[in-house]
Amino acid sequence: MKKMLLSTIAGALALTVASMARAEDAKPLVVGSDFGVAPWMVRGASGPEGFGVDLINAIGKKIGRPKVEITDVNFSGLFAALFASRIDITVNPLNITKDRSEKMLFAEPIFATGNGFIVAKGTKMSGFEDLKGKAVAVNRGTLSDTWATANAEKYGFEVQRYDTFPDSVQAVLTRRAFTALNEIPTTVYAASKNPMIEVAFKDFDGRKFGYAFRNEDVQLRNQVENAIECLKQEGVLAALYEKWYNEKPAADSPLTTIYPGYGAPGFTGYDATPHELSCK
């Protein structure tokens, strides 16, 4: 009788755990991104659209979530939204850094980047020395803001901070700022859409983008990373890049590179344990 009772309890617990797992999978995946970063994510006629939208929707299908809800969050409030559990993942073009990896969990890299400097058409900039005595516009709270803050005194420029990338570009167009600083892919795309601006200088520095999660959400991070790796293997990320950025990715791009283990190699939260890739 005792054995039967224990067996019944164990079975009930197993069913409860399974039911909880199914309930979790049935919930919408709530993600956050700044909608002002074209062509990663912008507000379209029927909702957000762009590289980042197509990618997270493809990931949602891979992991079996019935719906992906994308929330527009200014970059300056993105981490607060994650830590307060208002979103499950940040799907912004977010640089993986040592400091950030100590506060949140990253999936493996999906994009390579660096600093791009937008100026008014015909304006020359050949290096950082040309910033002396000028104003540099940045998107508040981004790595561009961090770089500008750290280098303003060194190169003798003023930092102007704006809540969105388009606002920083507008500062250049109205001559309030000499240049708008942001990620290279973002600036190149913006310049391709506006004949009044151009990217005068690019500083490729080895930075990479990745999705960020709360530290306790290891299972979700690993689940999403499995999906990312399958989409890389299937050529989906490369195809999306060609669709939205109008060029093929480099041979060694994170868009096609599958990294060992889980997370961003070399950063806090990385798990080097090998895993088999099983794609459906």
N, C-alpha and C positions, 0 to 999 in steps of 0.2 A: 504493500500500500504506500509506504514511504517513498519507494522508488518511483511509483506511478505519479505521486504528487509532485516530486522533484522534476520528473520528466514533463509533466503538464506545465509547471511554472516556467521551465526552460523554454518550452515551445511557445508559451505566451509572450515571454520576453523577446524571443527571436522575431515573432510576428510584429511586436510593437516597434522594434528597431527597424524592421523592413518597412513598416508603414510610415515611420518617421522619415526614412530615406526617400520613399516615393513622394511623400508630401513636400519634401525639400526640392526634389527634382521638378515638381509640378509648379513651383513658384516662379514668377517672372524673374529674370536676371536683371537687376537694376544697376545701371552703370552711369558714370558721370564723365562729362567732357565739356570743354569750352567750345561752343558752336562757332566761334569767330576765327577758327584756324583752317583756312582753305588750303588745299582741297581735302584735308583730313576730315573735317566735320564742319558743315555750314547748314544754315536753316534754309531748306528748300520750300517749294510751294505746298508739298504734302508732308512736310516733316524734315528732320535732319537727313543730310545726304553727304556722301564723300567716301574716301578710302576707309576711314575709321568706322563708318556706319556699315559698309559692306562686310568689313572684316569681323566686327563683333556679332553681326547677324549670322555669319557663316559659323562662327564659334558656337553661338547659341544652339544652332541646329545640330552641331557635332556632339554637344554634351546633353542634348535632349531637353533643353528648356523650351517650353511652349511659346514664350514671348521674351523679347529683350526690350526693356524700357530704358531709353537714353535720356538722361536728365542734363539740361544745360546749366553748367556751373562755371562761373568765372574762375580762372585759374587760381586767383588769390584765395578762393574758398574751397578748392578741390579737396585738399587733405582733411580739412575740418569735416567735410561731408562724408568722407570715407571713415574717419575715426568715430563719427557719431552714428554710423550705420545707416545713413540716409541713402548710401549707394553701396553696392557689393564690390565694385571694381572701378578704378580710374582707367578710362580708355582714351585719355588725352595723349597727344604725342609727348610723353613724359620721359625726360632724361633719367637714366639709372645712375645714381651717384652714391658714394660711400655714405654720406650723411643720411640720405633718404633710405638707403637699405637698412640702416640701423633703427628706423622707425616703422618701416612697413616691409611687406614681402613682395618681391618682384618675380614675375615669370621671365622666361628667357628673352633676350633681345629680339626685336622684330624690325628694327629700322636703324640706319646709320645717319648721323647728322653732324652739325657744327654751327658756327656763327655766320649768319648772312646779314649784310649791311645794305639796306634799301636807301637810295637817295633820289632826288628829283632828276629826271631825265637830263643827261648831259653833264651832270656833276661828277667830278673826278674824286676817287678815293683809292689810293694804291696801298695803304697800310694804316696801322693804328696811329701813326704820327700825324696823319691828316685830320684826326679828331680834335687836336689841340684848339682850345678856345671855342669849341662848337657844343651843341646840345645833342645828346643821344636819347632817342625815345625808346622805351621798352615796355613790354607787357608785365605789369606788376606781379611779383612773386615767382616769375619764371627763372630758368637758369641764365637767360639773357640779362635779367635784372641783377642776378648774382654776379655775373661777369662784369657788367658795367659798374656796379658798386665797388667791386674789388680793384678796378683798373682806372676809375675816374681820375684819381689824383696822379697816378703814374703817367697817364697820357694827356692830362689837363683838360678834360671835358666835363660838361654838366649832364646829369642824369635826369630825364623827365619820365615819370611813371604814369602809365595809363592802364585802365581795367581790361581793355581788349586790344588785340593786335590791330584791327582796323583803325582804332583811335590813334595808335602810334603812327600808322601810315599817314593818316590825316594830318598829323602834326608836321610831317615832312612836306606834304602837299601845300600846307598853309605857311610853310617856312618858319614854323615855331621851332622845328628841330632840323638839324643837318641830316641826320640819318635815323632810320628805324631798325633796331636790331632784333632778330629772331632766328629761329632754326632755318638752315639753308633751304630745305625743301619748301618750307612755308613762304620764304621770301621769293624764291624763284617762281613759284606758282603765282604769287600776287603780282609780280612784275609782268608775267606773261598775260595777265588780264587787264593791266592798266598801262597805257602807253605813256603816261606822265611820270612813271617811276622806272628804275632799273636797279639791279643788284650790282653794286660797284665793287664789292670785295667779299670774298668767301674765305672763311677760316675753318678748314676741315681739321678737327682735333680728336677724332676717334670716339666721340660720344655716341651713345645708342639709346633708343627709345624702348620702353617696356611697360607692360601693364602692372599696376600696383594693387595689392590686397592688404587687408588687415593681417597682422602677424599670426593670429590664431586660425586664419582660414587656409591652412596648408592644404587640406583636401581639395578645396575649390581651386587654389592655385595650380595644383598638380593636374586636376581635371582639365582646366583651361589650357595648360601647357601641352597636354597630350593632343588636344584639338589643334593648337597652333602648329605643332610639329607635323601632324597629318596634313594640314592645309599647306604647309611648306613643301612637304613631300609630293603632294598632288599638284603643285604649281599654282595654287590659288593666290597666294600672297604676291608672287611675281606678276601674275595676270592683273591683279587689282592695281598694282603699282603702275603698270603700263597704261591701264585704263585712266587713272586719275592724274598721273604725273607725266604721261606722254613720252616715256623712255624706258628702256630695259634696265633692270637692276644689274649692278656689277656682279661679276662671277663669285666674289666672296661676300656678298651682301648678307646681312642678317635676315633678309627676306627669304632667302633660300637655305641658309645654314641652320642645321639642326644641332643644338648644343647638347653635350652629355649631361646626365643628371636632371635636376629640376632647379629652375631659377637662373640668375645671372652669374656665370662663373666669375670668381674673384670678389664677390660682394657678400655681405652678411645675408643669411637666409638661404644661401645656395646649398643644395643637397646633391652631392656627387654620386649618389647611389645609382647605378645603371638601371634602366628600365626598357622593356620591350615595347616597341611601337606597334600598336594594333589599331588600324584605321578601318572605318566602316563607310 
